[in-house]
């Protein structure tokens, strides 16, 4: 009689987390649209995204407060501060890139954490990717490369925006890594509130240094950016970060480019060519491979298995 394969208890009931990560990526895909519609500078828009969201996030955190397992340590406070600075650098760089490339590419390349965060997860777990996981990562990388090449062919000026978005993606991966550590000590909403507060001054300083317009004439795009992207999008993302493996979280980020490409087509006439669809199909195939290989997805546990009260 064969023994059943061991399962990771942190992932046995991950349906809510899977829904959360899909909702998060669909919401975050609207970020480039709201940034383009804002009448402030792109980095100033990032500042308002956080500033307008913090009161809402703090209210939610207070309403859902549970007794903490232990008081946050100095390490936790340090990682919260570093996560806030990393997120500020990510948002500032990404918003600058958004205005210099297509919406699909800005979203895709700004989420290059797709590759870095899972690799970090394998490193922490001290294991190599399985064959299917490796194929999924290679497919996703090839699809991303194809889209980036297509962007350069359409307009070489997009390359600067693409490179800014790649840098933002690296910073986004760093933010995920730091927040994974923070989530060991803090529940999702308090963790997001504190890291958001830590990002405010760096963003404001960066916007002032660039000489951007800070005060908007039209608030609607910025309010939408705060509620849809920071409250809904990042809120669901930080929740999922405590429950899903880095591989699943990383490749789920690739939902965003498909949504952003549709938004770009509808609002800005950024039509997709056949090769663009090939790149998107390769990325979709990577997601299917990860979704179908359930054993592989559970082989690499979340980097921060949490007690139930912290979830």
N, C-alpha and C positions, 0 to 999 in steps of 0.2 A: 504494500500500500504506500503510495507516494504522498509525501507531505505537501500541503498547499504552499505556494510561494509566499514568503513573508510580505506583508503589506505595510506601507507607511501610514500609521494612524492619523498623521496630520493631513493626509490627502484622501482619506476614505470618504469624506463628505465634502467634496470640493465643488459641488454644483453651484452654490451661491458665489463662490470665488470666481468660477469660470464665467458666470453671468456678469459679475462685477468687472472683470477684466475686459469683456467685450463692450460693455457700456462705457467704461473708461476710455477705451481707444476710439469709439465712435464719437464721444464728446470732445476729446482732445483734437480730433481731426478738424474741428471747426475753428481752431485757434488761428491759422493763417488767414482765414476769411475775416475774422474780427480785427486782426492786426492791420490788414489792408484797408478796412473801412474806418479805422480810427483816424482822427485828425491830429493826434499827437505824434511824436517821434516813435519809432518801433520799440526802443528800450523804455521810453516813458510809458508806452502801452503795457509793457511787462510789469512796470512798477504799479500801475493802477490795477492790473489783474490781481496782484497780491493784496494791495491796500484795500480794495473794495471787498475782497473775499474774506479777509481776516475776521471782521466782526461776525460774519455768518458762520465761519468755521468755529470760532470760539463759542458761539451760542450752541451749535450742535454738540461740541465737545462737552459743554457744561450739562446739556440735557441728557447725554448718554454716558455720563461719568460713572465709573465703577471704582470700587476700592482698589488701589494699586497694590500689587504683590509686594513691592518694595520701593523705597524712595529712589529716584533717579540718581545715579552715581555721577562723579565728575566726568567720567568717560562718556556717559550718555549725553551730558550737556555739551561736551566738546564735539561729539559727533553731530549733535543737532545743529550747532553753530556752523560746522564745516559743511553739513548738508545744505544749509541755507545759502551759504556763499556759493557752493557748487551749482545749486539750482538757479541762483541769480545769474551766474556766468553762463549757464546753459540757456536760460530764457533770453538774456540780452544778445548773445551771439546768434541764437536761432531767429529771433525777431529781425535782426539785421539781415540775415540770409533770406528770410521770407520775401522781402521786397526786391530781391535780386535774382530769383529763380521761380520756377513754376510751383504751384501749391503741392502737386503730387511729389515733386522732388524734395521740397522743403520738409514735408512730413516724413517721407521715407528716410532721407539722409539724417534728419534730426533725430531719428529713432534708430541710429546705428548701434544703440545699446542692445538691439536685437541680437547682435553677435557677441558683444563684449560681456554683457551680464550673464548669459549662459556659460561662457568660458570661465568666468569667475566662479560660478556655481560648481562646475566640474573641479576647479582647483581646490575649493573649500572641501568638497566631498572626497578629494584625492582619488579621483577615478577618471578614466578616459571616456569620451562619448562612445556610445554604441554605433554600430554601422548605420542604422537608420537615422540616428541623431546627427551623425556626421554628414550623411547625404542631405538631410534637411537643411543644415547650416550652409552647405556648399550651394544648394539650389537657391537659397535665399540670398547668398552673397552674389551669385551670378545674376540673379534677377535685378538686384540693386545696382550692380555694375552696368547692366544693359540700360537701365533707365537713366543712369548718370551719363552714359555715353550718348544716348539719344538727346539729352538736354543740351550737351555741348554742341552736337550737330545742328540743333535748331538755332542756337544762339550762343556763341562762345562766351558772351558776357554772363550767361547763367553759371559758368564755371565758378566764378568768385562766390556767388550765392551758395552753390553746391558745397564748396569747401568750408564756408562758414557753418553750414548746417551739419557737415561731418564733425567739425570741432564741437558743435553743440551736442551731437550725439555721444561723443566721448565724455563730455561733462555730465550728460544725463545718466550714463552708466555709472559714473562716480557717485552721483546723487543716489541712485538705486542702492549701490553697495553700502554707502553710509547709512541710508535709511533702513536697510535690512538690519543693521546693528542696533539702530535706535528702536526698532520695533520689538526687540527682545525685552525692552524695559517699559515701553509706552504703548498704549492702545492707538489705533489708527488716527482718530481725530486729534487727540492731544499732540501726537507726533507731527501731524501735518500743520497744526496751528503754530507750533514752536519753530519748525523749519521755515514756514512762510514768513514769520516775523523776522527771523534771522536774515532773510533775503531782501528785506525792504531797503535798508540803507545802502547796500552795494548797488542795487538797481537805480535808486535815485541819484547816487553819486555818479554812476556811469552815464546816465542820461544827461545830467548837467555838464559833465566833462565833454560830451559830444555836442553840446549846444542845442539840444533838441527842444521842441515845444513841449512843455510839461502839462500845462492846464488845458484840458480839452474844451472845444466849443460844443461838441456833441457827445453826450455821455452814453448813449445807448450801446454802441459797439463795445465800450469798455465794461459796462455792466454785464453784457452778455459774455464777454471774455472771462470775467471773474466768476460768474455763476456757472456757466457751462463747462469751462475748462478747468478752473481751479477747484471750485466746490464739488461739482459732479465728477469731472474727469479725474483729478488728482485724488479726490476722496475715495473713489472706487479703486483707483490704482494702488493706493497705500494699503487699503483693506486686502486686496488680492496679494500684495507683496508678502503678507504674513502667512499666506495659506498655500500658494502655488510654487512649484519649482521654478528656478531661474530660467530654465529652458522654455517652459510654457509661457511665462511672463514675457520673456524676450521675443519669442516668435509671434506672440499675440500682438505685439506692437505694430506688426506689419498689416494689421487691419486698417490702421490709420491712412496709409497712402491710397488705398482703394476708395475710401470715403472722401479723402481730400481731392483725389482726381475727379470724382463726380462733381464735387462742389466747384472746383476750378473750371470744369467744362460748362456747368450751368451759369455761373456768375461772371466768368472772365473769358469764356470762349477758348480755354486751353484744351483743344481737341487732342485726343490720344491717337497715335499712329499704330499700325499693326504690331510693330516691334515693342511699343509700350505695353500692349496687351500681353505679348509674350513674356515680358519681364514681370508683369503682375501675376500671370499664370504660374510662373516659376515660384514666385513668393507664396501664392496660394497652395501650390503643391507641397511646399515645405511645411506649411501649417497642417495640411491634411496628414502628412507623414507623422508629424508629432502627435496629432490627435488620434491616429489609428494605432500607434504603438504605445498602448497604455502602460505596458510594463516598463518601457523605456522612460516614460514621463515620471514614473514613481521611483525610478532608480536613483535620481538625483533629488533629494529632499529639499524643501525650502532651507535657505541658509540660516533661518532663524526659527526653528520650531518653537511655537509659543504655547504657554498654558492657555486654557480656554478663556480665562477672564481677560486676557490681553488681546483677544481676537475681536 
